[in-house]
């Protein structure tokens, strides 16, 4: 079984590709807003995927420690059989 991280990262990188189509359709002046929306979605998803999920969340986990699981308990660690 593969890690779910690969699937999540791949799905996060598909959305900007689709939203880039919005930028490509903004040829006339009436479609400028659509192009801007596509650019904003692209940048937002890429920043979330490449910065927040790879840097900010692990840093937050290491700073907070086991308290990150409050008010519940830390889930049991599953072992993957290869």
ZAMARGU-4260 file (C-alpha; in steps of 0.2 Angstrom, whole numbers, plus 5000, padded with zeros to 4 digits):
<rodrens>
0) 5000/5000/5000 | 5007/5017/4995 | 5008/5032/5007 | 4992/5043/5006 | 5004/5058/5005
5) 5008/5055/4987 | 4990/5055/4982 | 4986/5071/4992 | 5001/5080/4984 | 4996/5074/4967
10) 4978/5080/4969 | 4984/5096/4976 | 4994/5099/4960 | 4980/5095/4948 | 4969/5109/4954
15) 4981/5123/4948 | 4983/5115/4931 | 4964/5115/4929 | 4963/5133/4936 | 4977/5138/4923
20) 4963/5135/4910 | 4954/5150/4918 | 4969/5161/4914 | 4970/5155/4897 | 4952/5159/4893
25) 4955/5177/4899 | 4958/5184/4881 | 4945/5198/4881 | 4943/5212/4893 | 4927/5205/4899
30) 4936/5189/4905 | 4949/5198/4915 | 4941/5194/4931 | 4940/5175/4926 | 4959/5176/4923
35) 4962/5184/4939 | 4952/5171/4948 | 4962/5157/4940 | 4978/5165/4945 | 4973/5168/4963
40) 4967/5149/4964 | 4983/5143/4957 | 4994/5153/4969 | 4984/5149/4984 | 4984/5130/4980
45) 5003/5130/4976 | 5007/5140/4992 | 4996/5128/5002 | 5004/5113/4995 | 5022/5118/4994
50) 5024/5129/5009 | 5010/5126/5022 | 5009/5107/5021 | 5028/5104/5019 | 5035/5117/5031
55) 5022/5125/5042 | 5012/5110/5048 | 5028/5099/5053 | 5035/5114/5062 | 5019/5117/5071
60) 5019/5098/5076 | 5037/5099/5082 | 5034/5115/5092 | 5018/5109/5101 | 5023/5091/5103
65) 5010/5079/5110 | 4998/5093/5115 | 4993/5094/5096 | 4981/5080/5099 | 4971/5089/5112
70) 4957/5087/5117 | 4958/5069/5111 | 4973/5057/5113 | 4987/5053/5101 | 4981/5039/5089
75) 4990/5023/5089 | 5004/5020/5077 | 5000/5008/5063 | 5013/4998/5055 | 5013/4995/5037
80) 5018/4978/5030 | 5028/4978/5014
</rodrens>
